[in-house]
């Protein structure tokens, strides 16, 4: 029988403080909602109805982007688009399939799971998890998971499709609640999205948007991809500490002991607590050799000047096919090490074993695929109707009307960005709409675009983990239901809400201290203040 840590065994649901009761209320209210698939279907229908009403009322806001920019209307307005007229109905019918197949995370997840399935079926993941966690201090494991989640953002979507389910498996192997492990990984991967030790693919993307917005005020202004590196580097450790403390002292105690009877039996492995056998150790050695081979191949395509996966035009390593197609490396990585392990350990002998493993992995994603179908329609409808852009511009205008000019304006700015993120889940999409408002406005009262961008990234990151609009929210929900079949949206949101509260509070205070109290730059060559010409 699986043993749980003393802290979980001694957990008394009668001893609950006000914060825990608040989370219970959030969970209860959230779980009154229907099944997630039904919920997204109802939301999609609601968007259609709301678009008809707003279209009939002529709801519109002034577009903050300059005239002539991409997707800017000739009259400079963003108008609500109705999906209840003839054009809207035709667009729904002709776009339904494309919305589903074009949903960005779907292809990434399916391709990555082909490789992960081989590693899982061969027994590699089980052996690797056991070798890592058996005898490890429980609190150190939590810190490692959160920290790994944060730095995984350098490798694109690997954290979402690999690390979060692995967090659940690690906790289960330790006899702890697997949802707590998934929550810790999710907090690092998505809640700490903008913190990292290295420059990631999002950095040049946001810098380009910021630069365009800054040039509305100063046509010669440039923003580098490294504009926020100092602040984000140090933020990695701040987010790791906060995420670990919230996991250990709030989320895991609230979840209490794990009831394995609520899980999908196929995901529970009684061998997860067994010592490694000789054939498993042999398999891990060969998997390590395969790992070195894959890493060497990756280096050959990126490091040399002639690397085939560098940017063909500029030779750049970050803005390159290597990172744009990183999911292919995930596929190659797990197939290579999974098959190497399986051949050495005797769990895989022919190509049929590999194919069966891939098939089983995709078969386990049935709920996710159904969820993606309806979620993709909701996201597409929301974009078509311009309701997300209208929400973003309205929130930005509210900040303008407050009239604040001191450094405390950044607290309001971060909060509004966090709220807008609940409806516009993409960091680049939200910034493309709001940067032309926020960047010129805050520049004119004396703050640099680099500092403004750093503050935006805090607001954008901290609510990723509680909004269904985040592209991978459905995947996390599907993984979680494998450990708790009756899991509802409310449970997931209530589980992640403490991270959001503590992240946004501590990270905002840290930003204020870093920039305005200690006077430190947010990145190399990045000023805190800007002096408008004239």
C-alpha positions as CSV (number, residue, x, y, z in Angstrom):
1,X,0.0,0.0,0.0
2,X,1.3,3.5,-0.9
3,X,2.5,5.5,2.1
4,X,2.0,9.2,2.3
5,X,4.1,11.8,4.1
6,X,3.2,12.4,7.7
7,X,2.1,16.0,6.8
8,X,-0.5,14.6,4.5
9,X,-1.6,11.8,6.8
10,X,-2.0,14.2,9.7
11,X,-4.0,16.7,7.6
12,X,-7.2,17.6,9.4
13,X,-9.9,19.1,7.2
14,X,-11.5,20.6,10.3
15,X,-8.5,22.9,10.9
16,X,-8.9,25.3,8.0
17,X,-7.9,29.0,8.0
18,X,-9.7,31.8,6.2
19,X,-7.6,31.5,3.1
20,X,-8.2,27.7,2.8
21,X,-11.9,28.3,3.2
22,X,-11.7,30.9,0.5
23,X,-10.1,28.3,-1.8
24,X,-12.8,25.8,-0.9
25,X,-15.4,28.3,-2.0
26,X,-13.6,28.9,-5.3
27,X,-13.4,25.1,-5.9
28,X,-17.1,24.6,-4.9
29,X,-18.3,27.4,-7.2
30,X,-16.1,26.3,-10.0
31,X,-17.2,22.7,-9.8
32,X,-20.8,23.8,-10.1
33,X,-20.0,24.3,-13.7
34,X,-20.7,21.5,-16.2
35,X,-18.1,19.2,-17.7
36,X,-15.2,21.2,-19.2
37,X,-16.2,20.1,-22.7
38,X,-19.8,21.2,-22.2
39,X,-18.5,24.4,-20.5
40,X,-16.4,25.4,-23.6
41,X,-19.3,24.6,-25.9
42,X,-21.6,26.9,-23.8
43,X,-18.9,29.6,-23.8
44,X,-18.6,29.4,-27.6
45,X,-22.4,29.7,-28.0
46,X,-22.3,32.6,-25.5
47,X,-19.7,34.4,-27.6
48,X,-21.8,34.0,-30.7
49,X,-24.8,35.5,-28.9
50,X,-22.8,38.3,-27.3
51,X,-21.2,39.2,-30.6
52,X,-24.7,39.6,-32.1
53,X,-25.7,41.9,-29.2
54,X,-22.5,44.0,-29.3
55,X,-22.6,44.1,-33.1
56,X,-26.2,45.4,-33.0
57,X,-25.2,48.0,-30.4
58,X,-22.2,49.1,-32.5
59,X,-19.7,48.6,-29.7
60,X,-16.3,49.9,-30.8
61,X,-13.1,51.4,-29.3
62,X,-10.3,53.4,-30.9
63,X,-7.5,51.2,-32.2
64,X,-4.2,52.3,-30.5
65,X,-2.0,51.0,-33.3
66,X,-0.9,53.5,-36.0
67,X,-2.8,53.9,-39.2
68,X,-1.6,51.6,-41.9
69,X,-0.4,48.9,-39.6
70,X,-1.5,45.3,-40.2
71,X,-5.1,44.6,-39.4
72,X,-5.9,48.3,-38.5
73,X,-9.3,49.4,-40.0
74,X,-9.4,52.5,-42.3
75,X,-11.4,54.4,-39.7
76,X,-9.0,53.5,-36.9
77,X,-11.6,51.7,-34.8
78,X,-11.9,48.2,-33.4
79,X,-15.5,47.1,-33.8
80,X,-17.4,44.1,-32.4
81,X,-18.1,41.7,-35.2
82,X,-21.3,39.8,-35.1
83,X,-21.4,36.0,-35.8
84,X,-25.2,36.0,-35.9
85,X,-25.6,37.5,-39.3
86,X,-25.2,35.7,-42.6
87,X,-21.5,36.3,-42.9
88,X,-20.9,35.1,-39.3
89,X,-22.9,31.9,-39.8
90,X,-21.0,31.1,-43.0
91,X,-17.7,31.8,-41.3
92,X,-18.6,29.4,-38.4
93,X,-19.5,26.6,-40.8
94,X,-16.5,26.9,-43.1
95,X,-14.1,27.5,-40.3
96,X,-15.1,24.8,-37.8
97,X,-12.6,22.1,-39.1
98,X,-9.8,24.6,-39.6
99,X,-10.3,26.0,-36.1
100,X,-9.7,22.5,-34.7
101,X,-6.8,21.4,-36.9
102,X,-5.2,24.8,-36.7
103,X,-5.3,25.0,-32.9
104,X,-1.6,25.6,-32.2
105,X,-1.1,23.2,-29.2
106,X,-2.8,20.3,-30.8
107,X,-0.1,19.4,-33.3
108,X,2.6,20.0,-30.8
109,X,1.0,17.7,-28.2
110,X,0.3,14.9,-30.7
111,X,3.8,14.9,-32.2
112,X,5.5,15.1,-28.7
113,X,3.3,12.3,-27.3
114,X,4.5,10.0,-30.1
115,X,7.9,10.2,-28.6
116,X,6.9,10.3,-25.0
117,X,4.8,7.2,-25.6
118,X,7.8,5.2,-26.6
119,X,9.7,6.3,-23.5
120,X,6.8,5.5,-21.2
121,X,5.9,2.1,-22.8
122,X,9.6,1.0,-22.7
123,X,9.7,1.6,-18.9
124,X,12.2,4.4,-19.2
125,X,10.2,7.1,-17.5
126,X,9.3,4.8,-14.6
127,X,13.0,3.8,-14.1
128,X,14.3,7.3,-14.5
129,X,11.8,8.7,-12.0
130,X,12.6,6.1,-9.4
131,X,16.3,6.6,-9.8
132,X,15.9,10.3,-9.3
133,X,13.4,10.5,-6.4
134,X,13.9,7.4,-4.2
135,X,15.5,8.6,-1.0
136,X,15.4,12.3,-2.1
137,X,14.2,14.9,0.5
138,X,10.5,15.6,-0.4
139,X,10.9,19.4,-0.2
140,X,14.0,19.3,-2.4
141,X,12.0,17.4,-5.1
142,X,9.4,20.2,-5.1
143,X,12.0,22.9,-5.5
144,X,13.6,20.9,-8.4
145,X,10.3,20.5,-10.2
146,X,9.3,24.2,-9.9
147,X,12.8,25.3,-11.0
148,X,12.9,22.8,-13.9
149,X,9.5,24.1,-15.0
150,X,10.7,27.7,-15.1
151,X,13.8,27.0,-17.2
152,X,12.0,24.6,-19.5
153,X,10.5,27.7,-21.3
154,X,13.8,28.0,-23.1
155,X,12.9,24.7,-24.9
156,X,9.5,25.9,-26.1
157,X,6.6,23.6,-25.2
158,X,8.6,20.8,-23.5
159,X,7.4,21.9,-20.1
160,X,3.8,21.6,-20.9
161,X,3.8,18.2,-22.7
162,X,6.5,16.5,-20.7
163,X,7.4,18.1,-17.3
164,X,3.8,18.6,-16.0
165,X,2.7,15.0,-16.3
166,X,6.1,13.9,-15.1
167,X,5.6,16.0,-12.0
168,X,2.5,14.0,-11.2
169,X,4.4,10.7,-11.8
170,X,7.2,11.8,-9.5
171,X,4.9,12.7,-6.7
172,X,3.0,9.4,-7.1
173,X,6.3,7.5,-6.9
174,X,7.0,9.3,-3.6
175,X,3.6,8.4,-2.2
176,X,2.5,12.0,-2.4
177,X,-0.6,13.5,-4.1
178,X,0.1,13.5,-7.8
179,X,-2.0,16.6,-8.4
180,X,0.3,18.5,-6.1
181,X,3.3,17.5,-8.3
182,X,1.4,18.6,-11.4
183,X,0.5,21.9,-9.8
184,X,4.2,22.5,-8.8
185,X,5.3,21.9,-12.4
186,X,2.4,23.9,-13.9
187,X,3.3,26.8,-11.6
188,X,6.9,26.8,-12.8
189,X,6.2,26.2,-16.5
190,X,3.3,28.7,-16.9
191,X,3.2,30.9,-13.9
192,X,6.9,31.6,-14.2
193,X,6.7,31.9,-18.0
194,X,8.7,35.1,-18.3
195,X,11.5,34.2,-15.8
196,X,14.5,32.3,-17.1
197,X,18.2,32.0,-16.9
198,X,18.6,32.2,-20.7
199,X,17.1,34.3,-23.4
200,X,14.1,32.4,-24.8
201,X,12.1,32.5,-28.0
202,X,9.6,35.0,-26.4
203,X,12.2,37.6,-25.7
204,X,12.9,38.8,-29.3
205,X,9.2,38.6,-30.1
206,X,8.2,40.9,-27.2
207,X,11.1,43.2,-27.8
208,X,10.1,43.7,-31.4
209,X,6.5,44.7,-30.4
210,X,7.8,47.0,-27.7
211,X,10.2,48.7,-30.1
212,X,7.4,49.4,-32.6
213,X,5.3,50.9,-29.8
214,X,8.2,53.0,-28.5
215,X,8.9,54.4,-32.0
216,X,5.4,56.0,-31.9
217,X,7.1,58.4,-29.5
218,X,10.8,58.2,-30.5
219,X,11.3,56.9,-34.1
220,X,14.9,56.0,-33.4
221,X,14.3,54.0,-30.2
222,X,15.5,50.4,-30.3
223,X,14.7,47.6,-27.8
224,X,17.1,44.6,-27.6
225,X,16.0,40.9,-27.1
226,X,18.1,41.0,-23.9
227,X,16.2,44.0,-22.6
228,X,14.9,42.2,-19.5
229,X,17.5,39.6,-19.0
230,X,19.0,40.7,-15.6
231,X,15.5,41.0,-14.0
232,X,14.2,37.8,-15.5
233,X,17.4,35.9,-14.5
234,X,17.0,36.8,-10.8
235,X,13.3,36.4,-11.0
236,X,13.9,32.7,-11.8
237,X,15.0,32.1,-8.2
238,X,12.3,34.3,-6.7
239,X,9.5,32.4,-8.6
240,X,11.1,29.0,-7.7
241,X,11.2,29.8,-4.0
242,X,7.6,31.2,-3.9
243,X,6.3,28.3,-6.0
244,X,8.0,25.7,-3.8
245,X,6.7,27.3,-0.6
246,X,3.1,27.6,-1.9
247,X,3.3,23.9,-3.1
248,X,4.6,22.6,0.2
249,X,2.6,24.7,2.7
250,X,-0.6,25.5,0.9
251,X,-1.5,23.3,-2.1
252,X,-0.3,19.9,-1.0
253,X,-1.9,20.1,2.6
254,X,-5.2,21.3,1.1
255,X,-5.3,18.4,-1.3
256,X,-4.7,16.0,1.6
257,X,-4.0,12.2,1.2
258,X,-4.4,10.8,-2.3
259,X,-7.3,8.5,-2.9
260,X,-6.1,6.2,-5.7
261,X,-9.6,4.8,-6.2
262,X,-10.5,8.0,-8.1
263,X,-7.7,7.5,-10.7
264,X,-7.7,5.9,-14.1
265,X,-6.2,2.4,-13.2
266,X,-4.0,2.5,-16.3
267,X,-1.9,5.4,-15.0
268,X,-1.2,3.8,-11.6
269,X,2.0,1.7,-11.4
270,X,2.6,-0.3,-8.3
271,X,6.2,-0.8,-9.4
272,X,6.9,2.9,-9.1
273,X,8.3,2.4,-5.6
274,X,10.3,-0.8,-6.4
275,X,14.2,-0.6,-6.4
276,X,15.8,-0.6,-9.8
277,X,16.6,-4.1,-11.3
278,X,19.8,-5.0,-13.2
279,X,18.1,-4.8,-16.6
280,X,16.7,-1.4,-15.7
281,X,20.2,-0.1,-14.8
282,X,21.5,-1.4,-18.1
283,X,18.7,0.2,-19.9
284,X,19.4,3.6,-18.2
285,X,23.1,3.4,-19.2
286,X,22.2,2.9,-22.9
287,X,19.5,5.6,-22.7
288,X,22.3,7.9,-21.4
289,X,24.5,7.0,-24.4
290,X,21.5,7.7,-26.7
291,X,21.0,11.0,-24.9
292,X,24.5,12.1,-25.6
293,X,24.1,11.2,-29.2
294,X,21.0,13.3,-29.6
295,X,22.5,16.3,-27.8
296,X,25.6,16.0,-30.1
297,X,23.3,16.0,-33.1
298,X,21.4,19.0,-31.8
299,X,24.7,20.9,-31.2
300,X,25.9,20.1,-34.8
301,X,22.7,21.7,-36.2
302,X,23.0,24.9,-34.2
303,X,26.4,25.7,-32.8
304,X,28.7,25.8,-35.9
305,X,28.5,28.6,-38.4
306,X,27.3,26.1,-41.0
307,X,24.6,24.7,-38.7
308,X,21.7,23.7,-40.9
309,X,19.1,24.8,-38.3
310,X,20.4,28.3,-37.8
311,X,18.6,31.2,-39.4
312,X,19.5,30.9,-43.0
313,X,19.4,34.6,-43.6
314,X,21.0,36.1,-40.5
315,X,22.8,33.1,-39.0
316,X,21.0,33.8,-35.7
317,X,20.7,30.9,-33.2
318,X,17.6,32.1,-31.2
319,X,15.4,33.2,-34.1
320,X,15.9,30.0,-36.0
321,X,14.3,26.8,-37.3
322,X,16.0,25.0,-34.4
323,X,13.7,26.6,-31.8
324,X,10.7,27.1,-34.1
325,X,10.6,23.3,-34.7
326,X,11.7,22.2,-31.2
327,X,8.9,19.8,-30.9
328,X,10.7,17.6,-33.5
329,X,13.6,17.4,-31.2
330,X,11.3,16.3,-28.4
331,X,10.0,13.5,-30.7
332,X,13.5,12.4,-31.7
333,X,14.8,12.7,-28.1
334,X,12.2,10.4,-26.6
335,X,12.1,7.9,-29.4
336,X,15.9,7.6,-29.3
337,X,16.4,7.2,-25.5
338,X,13.1,5.2,-25.1
339,X,14.1,2.6,-27.7
340,X,17.7,2.5,-26.5
341,X,16.4,1.8,-23.0
342,X,13.8,-0.8,-24.2
343,X,16.4,-2.8,-26.3
344,X,18.8,-2.9,-23.4
345,X,16.2,-3.7,-20.8
346,X,14.4,-6.2,-22.9
347,X,11.1,-4.4,-23.0
348,X,11.3,-3.5,-26.7
349,X,12.5,-5.8,-29.5
350,X,11.1,-4.7,-32.8
351,X,9.6,-1.8,-34.6
352,X,6.2,-3.1,-33.8
353,X,6.8,-2.4,-30.1
354,X,7.6,1.2,-30.9
355,X,4.5,1.6,-33.1
356,X,2.3,0.1,-30.5
357,X,3.7,2.5,-27.9
358,X,3.0,5.4,-30.1
359,X,-0.6,4.2,-30.7
360,X,-1.2,3.7,-27.0
361,X,0.1,7.2,-26.2
362,X,-2.3,8.9,-28.7
363,X,-5.2,6.6,-27.5
364,X,-4.8,8.1,-24.0
365,X,-5.4,11.6,-25.3
366,X,-9.1,11.0,-26.3
367,X,-10.5,13.4,-23.8
368,X,-7.9,16.0,-24.7
369,X,-8.8,15.8,-28.4
370,X,-12.5,16.2,-27.7
371,X,-11.8,19.1,-25.3
372,X,-9.5,20.8,-27.9
373,X,-12.3,20.6,-30.5
374,X,-14.7,22.7,-28.5
375,X,-12.0,24.9,-26.9
376,X,-10.6,25.8,-30.4
377,X,-14.0,27.0,-31.5
378,X,-14.4,29.2,-28.4
379,X,-10.9,30.7,-28.9
380,X,-11.5,31.3,-32.6
381,X,-14.9,32.9,-32.1
382,X,-13.5,35.1,-29.4
383,X,-10.8,36.4,-31.9
384,X,-13.2,36.8,-34.8
385,X,-15.6,38.9,-32.8
386,X,-12.8,41.3,-31.6
387,X,-14.1,41.0,-28.0
388,X,-10.6,40.2,-26.7
389,X,-9.1,43.3,-28.3
390,X,-11.9,45.5,-27.1
391,X,-11.4,44.1,-23.6
392,X,-7.7,44.9,-23.7
393,X,-8.1,48.4,-25.0
394,X,-10.8,49.2,-22.5
395,X,-8.6,48.0,-19.6
396,X,-5.7,50.1,-20.9
397,X,-7.9,53.2,-21.2
398,X,-9.0,52.7,-17.6
399,X,-5.3,52.9,-16.5
400,X,-4.9,56.1,-18.5
401,X,-7.9,57.7,-16.8
402,X,-6.5,57.1,-13.3
403,X,-4.0,59.8,-13.9
404,X,-1.2,58.2,-11.8
405,X,2.4,59.2,-12.7
406,X,4.6,57.9,-9.9
407,X,6.3,54.5,-9.8
408,X,3.2,53.0,-8.1
409,X,1.5,53.2,-11.5
410,X,3.2,50.0,-12.3
411,X,1.2,48.1,-9.6
412,X,-2.0,49.1,-11.5
413,X,-0.4,48.4,-14.8
414,X,0.7,44.8,-13.8
415,X,-2.8,44.1,-12.3
416,X,-4.6,45.2,-15.5
417,X,-2.2,43.2,-17.7
418,X,-3.0,40.2,-15.4
419,X,-6.7,40.7,-15.8
420,X,-6.5,41.2,-19.6
421,X,-4.5,37.9,-19.8
422,X,-7.6,36.1,-18.5
423,X,-9.2,36.8,-21.9
424,X,-6.2,37.1,-24.2
425,X,-4.1,34.1,-23.3
426,X,-1.2,34.7,-25.8
427,X,1.6,36.9,-24.5
428,X,2.5,38.2,-27.9
429,X,-1.1,38.7,-29.0
430,X,-2.0,40.7,-25.8
431,X,1.2,42.8,-26.1
432,X,0.6,43.6,-29.8
433,X,-2.7,45.2,-28.9
434,X,-1.9,46.8,-25.6
435,X,1.8,47.9,-26.1
436,X,0.8,50.8,-28.5
437,X,-1.3,52.2,-25.5
438,X,0.9,51.4,-22.5
439,X,4.4,52.0,-23.9
440,X,3.8,55.5,-25.3
441,X,1.7,56.5,-22.3
442,X,4.3,55.4,-19.7
443,X,7.2,56.8,-21.8
444,X,5.5,60.2,-21.8
445,X,5.5,60.2,-18.0
446,X,9.2,59.2,-17.9
447,X,9.6,55.4,-17.9
448,X,11.6,53.4,-20.4
449,X,10.1,50.8,-22.8
450,X,12.4,48.2,-21.3
451,X,11.0,48.7,-17.8
452,X,7.5,48.8,-19.1
453,X,8.0,45.5,-20.9
454,X,9.4,43.8,-17.8
455,X,6.4,44.9,-15.8
456,X,4.0,43.6,-18.5
457,X,5.6,40.2,-18.4
458,X,4.8,39.8,-14.7
459,X,1.1,40.5,-15.2
460,X,1.0,38.2,-18.3
461,X,2.7,35.3,-16.6
462,X,1.0,35.2,-13.2
463,X,-2.6,34.5,-14.5
464,X,-1.6,31.9,-17.1
465,X,-2.3,29.1,-14.6
466,X,-5.9,30.1,-13.8
467,X,-7.3,31.0,-17.3
468,X,-8.9,28.5,-19.6
469,X,-7.8,30.8,-22.4
470,X,-4.2,29.6,-22.0
471,X,-3.6,27.3,-24.9
472,X,-2.4,24.3,-22.8
473,X,-5.1,24.6,-20.0
474,X,-7.1,21.8,-21.6
475,X,-4.1,19.6,-21.8
476,X,-3.3,20.1,-18.1
477,X,-7.0,19.4,-17.3
478,X,-6.9,16.2,-19.3
479,X,-3.7,15.0,-17.6
480,X,-5.2,15.8,-14.1
481,X,-8.4,13.8,-14.8
482,X,-6.2,10.7,-15.2
483,X,-5.4,10.9,-11.5
484,X,-8.8,12.1,-10.4
485,X,-11.6,11.2,-12.8
486,X,-14.2,13.5,-11.3
487,X,-11.9,16.6,-11.4
488,X,-13.7,19.8,-12.4
489,X,-12.5,23.1,-13.7
490,X,-13.1,24.6,-10.2
491,X,-10.7,22.2,-8.6
492,X,-7.9,23.0,-11.0
493,X,-8.4,26.8,-10.7
494,X,-8.6,26.6,-6.9
495,X,-5.5,24.5,-6.8
496,X,-3.5,27.0,-8.9
497,X,-5.0,30.3,-7.5
498,X,-2.6,30.5,-4.5
499,X,0.3,30.5,-6.9
500,X,-1.3,33.4,-8.8
501,X,-1.9,35.4,-5.7
502,X,1.6,35.0,-4.2
503,X,3.4,35.3,-7.6
504,X,1.8,38.6,-8.6
505,X,2.2,40.1,-5.1
506,X,5.8,39.1,-4.5
507,X,6.9,39.6,-8.1
508,X,5.4,43.1,-8.3
509,X,7.0,44.2,-5.1
510,X,10.3,42.7,-6.3
511,X,10.0,44.7,-9.5
512,X,9.4,47.9,-7.6
513,X,12.4,47.3,-5.3
514,X,14.7,46.3,-8.1
515,X,13.9,49.3,-10.4
516,X,12.9,52.1,-8.1
517,X,14.4,51.4,-4.7
518,X,17.8,49.8,-5.7
519,X,17.9,51.5,-9.1
520,X,19.0,48.4,-10.9
521,X,18.6,48.0,-14.7
522,X,16.2,45.3,-15.9
523,X,18.7,44.3,-18.6
524,X,22.0,45.1,-20.2
525,X,21.9,48.7,-21.5
526,X,18.3,49.0,-20.3
527,X,17.5,52.3,-18.6
528,X,14.7,52.6,-16.0
529,X,13.7,56.2,-17.0
530,X,13.0,57.9,-20.3
531,X,13.3,61.6,-21.0
532,X,10.9,62.7,-23.7
533,X,12.3,65.0,-26.4
534,X,11.4,68.6,-25.7
